[in-house]
Amino acid sequence: MRLKIALLHVWFLVLSFLAPWFERIRSVDWYSWGGGWMRPLLNEYGFANFRTQYRAQTVVDFVSGARRKIELDRGNLYRRVLLHVTGEMAVSGGATNGALTDEGVLNLLPEIALVGDGRVYLKRAPAKILTQKGRVWTGVDPFQSDPAVGVGTNAFSFDVPLWFENVFSRPYDTMLDSAKYSRLELQLLWGTVGDLIQGGDRAEVLQNVQAAVMSFESIVSPFKKYGTHLDHVIDREVTASTDRFLIELPTGNIIPFLTLLSTDQDANGKDVAQDDIINYVTIRGRSGVVYMDRVPWLHLKGENQVESGIRPDTGYAYINPTEDGLLSTAFVTNPDDDLILELDVTKGTNETRVRVGVTEIIPALIMAGVR
């Protein structure tokens, strides 16, 4: 028995010594290594490492106020999906122009969902939150061209990125392995012309609106399992000003990123993003652990700009707890933990809401053959 225990200790020491080298070997792009001399061998046996494939999936036509569903191709690793929306707003009659709603054409997609096997929601969020997340992740404004509001046929277009690789850590740690699902369904909930323009007395009609779906994929590597990258939104109404507006965040997975949005409605009942609703931000963990302690809202937005090089739009701020790209420094919780977002808020004039875009990562299983 003592000999077995001693051998077990030796085995663990050997593994601890070799672990860093396993990580280095796994991260090598063997497809390009050594001037590419290994490519024929890798291709022959299906071991090609990360090669990007750009795939034009399909086009989703617009139906006002309706949910459209299409199936995406499966088999490769999804790095991200890009929706490129184009269309026209025909304006006629009347004498007074209307005005675009806050955030403009992004309101035409109040919900985008990606569902695996009809039950697993991988993405479920409005276009405006997914787009704002893309801003800070890349440091670049996603493309958006709003229509003119005067009489005529006014074109518009915009992009919405859906991320599966986590750009704040090693991107290849969190790609969507589409082969895990028997069906991968993209659902687009279309808005109406009233979500785009308000006021005035002219007649507005949306026409020739569609969303082209492009996927950016990589060839599957048999040597690695991939974490699953989820996006969803928590939506809460602020009914009174308080210094302890509590939102319980999900636990059990890794949370590397939070998007905060605060809005108040205007006289027409449309949401308008505001920077004077959230005053301070606190995040508390189990047993009183404090991750953020009453950080002023405008200071948080300033830190976002220092970190990403781009300032969050009005009403938005972000929380990125990861350090040096290490997911182990994000909010890592067990299912029975507590993770509370505590906000000091001031209620607006009309219906006031706080929305939290939650990015979660379900870690890869380290068992061979387990999906």
C-alpha positions in Angstrom: 0.0 0.0 0.0 2.8 2.4 0.9 4.5 1.7 -2.4 1.3 2.5 -4.3 0.9 5.8 -2.5 4.6 6.7 -3.2 4.1 5.8 -6.9 1.0 7.9 -7.0 2.9 10.9 -5.5 5.6 10.5 -8.1 3.0 10.4 -10.9 1.4 13.6 -9.7 4.8 15.3 -9.6 5.6 14.2 -13.1 2.2 15.6 -14.3 2.7 18.9 -12.5 6.1 19.2 -14.2 4.7 18.4 -17.7 1.5 20.4 -17.5 3.0 23.7 -18.8 4.6 21.9 -21.7 1.2 20.3 -22.6 -0.3 23.8 -22.8 2.5 25.0 -25.0 2.2 22.0 -27.3 -1.6 22.5 -27.5 -1.3 26.2 -28.4 1.1 25.7 -31.3 -0.4 26.2 -34.8 0.9 22.9 -36.1 -0.7 23.6 -39.5 1.7 26.5 -40.2 4.7 25.3 -38.0 8.0 24.6 -39.7 7.2 26.4 -42.9 4.1 24.2 -43.4 5.9 20.9 -44.0 3.4 19.1 -41.8 0.4 20.3 -43.7 0.0 17.2 -46.0 0.2 14.9 -43.0 -2.3 16.9 -41.0 -4.7 17.2 -43.9 -4.5 13.5 -44.6 -5.4 12.5 -41.0 -7.9 15.3 -40.3 -5.6 17.1 -37.8 -5.6 20.5 -39.4 -5.4 23.2 -36.8 -7.3 26.5 -36.8 -8.0 27.6 -40.3 -10.7 30.2 -40.7 -13.6 29.6 -43.0 -16.0 32.4 -44.0 -19.4 31.1 -44.8 -22.4 33.1 -46.1 -25.2 31.1 -44.4 -28.5 32.6 -45.5 -30.7 35.7 -45.7 -33.5 36.3 -43.3 -36.4 38.4 -44.6 -38.2 41.0 -42.6 -41.7 40.4 -41.3 -42.9 43.2 -39.0 -43.3 42.2 -35.4 -42.7 38.5 -36.2 -40.1 36.0 -35.1 -38.2 34.3 -38.0 -36.2 31.1 -37.5 -33.5 29.6 -39.7 -31.1 26.7 -39.2 -27.3 27.3 -39.3 -24.8 24.8 -40.7 -23.1 22.6 -38.2 -19.7 20.8 -38.0 -17.1 23.4 -37.5 -16.1 25.7 -34.6 -18.0 29.0 -34.7 -15.8 31.9 -33.7 -18.5 34.5 -34.4 -21.6 35.2 -36.4 -22.2 38.6 -38.1 -25.7 39.9 -39.1 -25.6 42.5 -41.8 -29.0 44.2 -41.9 -30.1 46.3 -44.9 -33.3 48.0 -45.8 -35.2 51.1 -46.7 -37.7 53.4 -45.0 -40.1 55.0 -47.5 -41.5 58.3 -46.2 -44.4 60.1 -47.8 -47.3 62.5 -47.2 -47.8 64.9 -44.2 -46.0 68.0 -43.4 -43.8 67.2 -40.3 -40.9 64.8 -40.1 -40.7 62.3 -37.3 -37.6 61.6 -35.3 -35.5 58.4 -34.9 -35.8 56.6 -31.6 -32.9 56.4 -29.3 -30.3 54.0 -30.8 -32.1 54.1 -34.2 -32.1 51.0 -36.4 -30.8 48.8 -33.7 -34.3 48.7 -32.3 -35.4 46.7 -35.3 -34.0 43.6 -33.6 -35.3 43.6 -30.0 -34.2 40.0 -29.6 -31.6 37.8 -31.3 -31.4 34.2 -30.1 -29.3 31.2 -31.0 -30.7 28.0 -29.7 -29.1 24.5 -29.7 -31.4 21.5 -30.0 -34.5 23.6 -29.5 -33.8 24.2 -25.8 -30.3 25.5 -25.1 -30.2 29.2 -25.4 -26.6 30.2 -26.4 -27.5 33.8 -27.2 -30.6 35.7 -26.2 -30.3 39.5 -26.2 -31.3 42.6 -28.1 -29.2 43.9 -30.9 -28.3 47.1 -29.1 -26.6 45.2 -26.2 -24.8 42.7 -28.4 -23.6 45.7 -30.5 -22.4 47.7 -27.5 -20.5 44.6 -26.3 -18.8 44.4 -29.7 -17.7 48.0 -29.3 -15.7 47.4 -26.2 -14.4 44.0 -27.2 -12.9 45.3 -30.4 -12.4 49.0 -29.6 -14.2 49.8 -32.9 -17.8 51.0 -33.5 -19.8 48.3 -35.3 -21.1 49.7 -38.6 -24.4 51.5 -38.3 -26.1 53.8 -40.9 -29.5 55.2 -39.8 -32.0 56.4 -42.4 -32.9 60.0 -43.1 -36.4 60.9 -41.9 -37.6 63.2 -44.7 -39.8 62.4 -47.7 -38.2 59.8 -50.0 -36.8 56.3 -50.0 -34.2 56.3 -47.2 -31.7 53.5 -47.0 -30.2 52.1 -43.8 -27.9 49.3 -42.7 -26.1 48.0 -39.6 -24.1 45.1 -38.3 -24.6 43.0 -35.2 -21.8 40.6 -34.1 -22.5 37.5 -32.0 -19.2 36.5 -30.3 -18.3 32.9 -29.4 -14.5 33.4 -28.9 -13.6 35.4 -25.8 -11.3 38.2 -27.0 -10.2 39.1 -23.5 -8.6 35.7 -23.0 -7.2 33.1 -25.4 -9.9 33.2 -28.2 -9.6 29.5 -28.9 -10.7 28.6 -25.4 -14.3 29.5 -26.1 -15.4 28.6 -29.6 -18.9 27.1 -30.3 -18.5 23.4 -31.2 -21.5 23.2 -33.5 -21.1 19.4 -33.9 -22.4 19.1 -30.3 -25.9 19.9 -31.5 -28.3 18.1 -33.8 -29.9 21.4 -34.6 -28.6 25.0 -34.4 -31.3 27.6 -34.8 -31.0 31.4 -35.2 -34.1 33.3 -34.2 -34.6 36.9 -35.1 -37.5 38.9 -33.5 -38.2 41.8 -35.9 -39.5 45.1 -34.6 -41.8 47.5 -36.4 -41.5 50.8 -38.0 -42.7 52.4 -34.7 -39.6 51.1 -33.0 -37.5 53.1 -35.5 -39.3 56.4 -35.8 -41.8 58.4 -33.7 -43.7 61.7 -33.9 -44.5 63.7 -37.0 -47.5 63.2 -39.3 -45.9 61.5 -42.3 -46.4 57.9 -43.3 -43.4 55.6 -42.9 -43.1 52.1 -44.4 -40.2 49.6 -44.1 -39.3 47.8 -47.3 -36.6 45.5 -48.7 -35.4 44.7 -45.2 -33.3 41.6 -44.7 -30.5 40.2 -42.5 -27.6 38.5 -44.2 -26.0 35.9 -41.9 -22.2 35.4 -42.2 -20.3 32.9 -40.0 -16.6 32.9 -39.2 -15.6 29.3 -38.4 -12.5 27.2 -37.8 -11.7 23.6 -38.6 -12.3 21.3 -35.6 -9.2 20.2 -33.8 -9.5 16.7 -32.3 -7.0 17.6 -29.5 -9.1 20.1 -27.6 -12.5 20.7 -26.0 -14.0 24.2 -26.1 -15.9 26.2 -23.5 -19.3 27.4 -24.4 -19.9 31.2 -24.6 -23.4 32.3 -23.5 -25.1 35.8 -23.7 -28.4 36.7 -22.0 -30.0 39.7 -20.4 -31.4 40.4 -16.9 -34.1 43.2 -17.1 -35.3 44.9 -14.0 -37.6 47.9 -13.4 -36.5 50.6 -11.0 -39.7 51.6 -9.1 -38.0 54.0 -6.5 -34.7 55.6 -5.9 -32.5 53.5 -3.5 -28.9 52.9 -2.6 -29.5 49.1 -2.6 -31.1 48.0 -5.9 -30.1 44.4 -5.9 -29.8 42.1 -8.9 -28.8 38.5 -8.4 -26.3 37.3 -11.0 -26.2 33.7 -12.2 -23.7 31.4 -10.5 -22.1 28.1 -11.4 -20.1 29.3 -14.5 -17.5 31.8 -15.3 -18.6 35.4 -15.9 -15.9 37.4 -17.7 -18.0 40.4 -18.8 -21.1 42.4 -17.9 -22.8 45.1 -19.9 -24.9 47.6 -18.0 -27.7 49.7 -19.6 -30.0 52.2 -17.8 -33.0 53.8 -19.5 -35.9 56.0 -18.8 -38.9 56.3 -21.2 -39.8 59.5 -23.0 -43.3 61.0 -23.5 -43.9 58.5 -26.3 -43.1 55.5 -24.2 -39.8 54.8 -25.9 -36.7 53.8 -24.0 -33.9 56.5 -23.8 -30.5 55.6 -22.5 -29.5 57.8 -19.5 -26.3 58.3 -17.5 -28.0 59.8 -14.4 -29.9 56.7 -13.3 -27.1 54.5 -11.9 -24.9 56.4 -9.4 -22.7 53.7 -7.9 -21.9 50.1 -8.7 -21.0 47.4 -6.1 -20.5 43.6 -6.6 -20.6 41.3 -3.6 -19.8 37.6 -3.4 -20.2 34.9 -0.9 -19.4 35.6 2.8 -19.2 39.3 2.2 -16.4 39.3 -0.4 -16.5 42.6 -2.2 -15.3 42.7 -5.9 -16.4 46.3 -6.6 -17.1 48.8 -3.8 -19.3 51.7 -4.7 -17.6 52.6 -7.9 -19.1 55.9 -9.3 -20.9 55.4 -12.6 -18.9 58.0 -14.6 -15.6 56.7 -13.2 -16.5 53.2 -14.4 -17.2 54.6 -17.9 -13.9 56.4 -17.8 -12.1 53.2 -16.9 -13.9 51.4 -19.7 -12.4 54.0 -22.1 -8.9 53.6 -20.7 -9.2 49.8 -21.0 -10.7 49.5 -24.5 -9.8 52.9 -26.1 -13.5 53.7 -26.8 -16.0 55.4 -24.4 -19.3 53.6 -23.8 -22.3 55.3 -25.3 -24.8 57.2 -23.1 -26.5 54.8 -20.6 -23.9 52.1 -21.0 -20.9 50.8 -18.9 -19.0 47.6 -18.7 -17.5 45.4 -16.1 -14.5 43.3 -17.2 -12.9 41.5 -14.2 -10.4 39.4 -16.2 -6.7 40.3 -15.7 -4.0 39.5 -18.3 -6.5 37.4 -20.3 -6.8 34.8 -17.6 -10.3 33.4 -17.1 -9.3 32.3 -13.6 -9.4 36.0 -12.6 -13.0 36.5 -13.8 -16.1 35.9 -11.6 -15.7 32.1 -11.0 -18.5 30.7 -8.9 -20.1 27.5 -7.7 -23.8 26.8 -8.1 -24.4 27.5 -4.4 -22.5 30.8 -4.3 -23.9 34.3 -4.2 -23.0 37.0 -6.7 -25.0 40.2 -6.2 -24.9 43.4 -8.3 -25.8 46.2 -5.9 -26.6 49.5 -7.5 -27.3 53.0 -6.1 -30.0 54.2 -8.5 -32.2 57.3 -9.0 -35.6 56.7 -10.6 -36.3 58.7 -13.7 -39.5 60.6 -14.6 -41.2 57.6 -16.3 -40.6 53.9 -16.5 -37.0 53.4 -15.5 -35.2 50.1 -16.3 -31.8 48.6 -15.7 -30.6 45.8 -18.0 -27.6 43.6 -17.4 -26.1 41.8 -20.4 -24.4 38.7 -18.8 -21.6 36.9 -20.6 -21.1 33.4 -19.2 -18.6 30.7 -20.1 -19.3 27.1 -19.4 -15.8 25.6 -19.1 -14.7 22.7 -21.4 -14.8 19.2 -19.9 -11.3 17.8 -19.6 -12.4 14.3 -20.4 -11.5 12.7 -23.7 -14.5 11.9 -25.7 -16.9 13.9 -23.6 -18.9 16.7 -25.4 
